[in-house]
Amino acid sequence: ATRSGFERSLARYLDRFSRAAFAAGLRQSTPDWEEVRRHTHLGCENGQCSDETLAAELKAFVREVEPVLDRMARLQKQVGLEDPRTP
């Protein structure tokens, strides 16, 4: 999933060396989801982890961050920093 997301988004902006470096890093360092959850406690409440708790946390995060990202995008367009290659 990480590789396909990278290919759909950032890969087109990078040269062959950068794409190869990303692929090498991905092969060596991508932990599985349970390891991430164990270290970050994402989706865990009172020692109990669930997909429902994770979904609720992510929805709350999006609610908080979305206005900031919208404002950043407006500022970027205002000052002429919008990348014309971005679809």
C-alpha positions in Angstrom: 0.0 0.0 0.0 2.8 2.4 0.8 4.6 1.7 -2.5 1.4 2.2 -4.5 0.6 5.5 -2.6 4.1 6.7 -3.3 3.8 5.8 -7.0 0.5 7.7 -7.3 1.7 10.8 -5.5 5.4 11.6 -5.1 7.2 9.4 -7.6 6.4 11.5 -10.6 8.3 14.4 -9.1 11.5 12.5 -8.3 14.3 11.3 -10.4 15.3 7.6 -10.7 17.9 7.8 -7.9 15.4 9.3 -5.4 12.8 6.6 -6.3 15.4 3.9 -5.9 16.3 5.3 -2.5 12.7 5.3 -1.4 12.3 1.7 -2.5 15.4 0.7 -0.6 14.3 2.4 2.5 10.9 0.9 2.3 12.3 -2.6 2.0 14.5 -2.1 5.1 12.4 -0.1 7.5 8.6 -0.5 7.2 7.2 -2.0 10.4 4.0 -4.0 10.5 0.9 -2.4 11.9 0.9 -4.1 15.2 4.4 -2.9 15.9 3.3 0.7 15.1 0.3 0.4 17.4 2.4 -1.1 20.2 4.8 1.9 20.1 2.4 4.7 19.4 -0.8 3.4 21.2 -2.8 4.6 18.2 -6.3 3.3 18.5 -5.8 2.2 22.1 -7.7 3.4 25.1 -7.1 2.0 28.6 -4.9 -0.7 27.3 -7.5 -1.9 24.8 -6.8 -1.4 21.1 -9.5 -1.5 18.4 -10.1 -0.4 14.9 -13.1 1.6 16.0 -11.0 3.6 18.5 -8.4 4.2 15.8 -11.1 5.4 13.3 -12.4 7.8 16.0 -8.9 9.2 16.7 -8.2 9.7 13.0 -11.5 11.4 12.4 -10.8 13.8 15.3 -7.3 14.4 13.9 -8.7 15.2 10.4 -11.3 17.6 12.0 -8.5 19.5 13.7 -6.0 19.5 10.8 -8.3 20.1 7.8 -8.8 23.8 8.5 -5.1 24.4 8.8 -4.4 22.6 5.5 -7.1 24.6 3.8 -5.7 27.8 5.0 -2.2 26.8 3.9 -3.4 25.9 0.4 -5.1 29.3 0.2 -2.0 31.1 1.2 0.1 29.1 -1.2 -2.2 30.1 -4.1 -2.3 33.7 -2.9 1.5 34.2 -3.1 1.8 32.2 -6.4 3.5 29.1 -5.0 1.0 26.6 -6.5 2.7 24.0 -8.5 1.1 24.0 -12.0 1.9 20.3 -12.4 -0.3 19.4 -9.5 -3.6 17.9 -10.7 
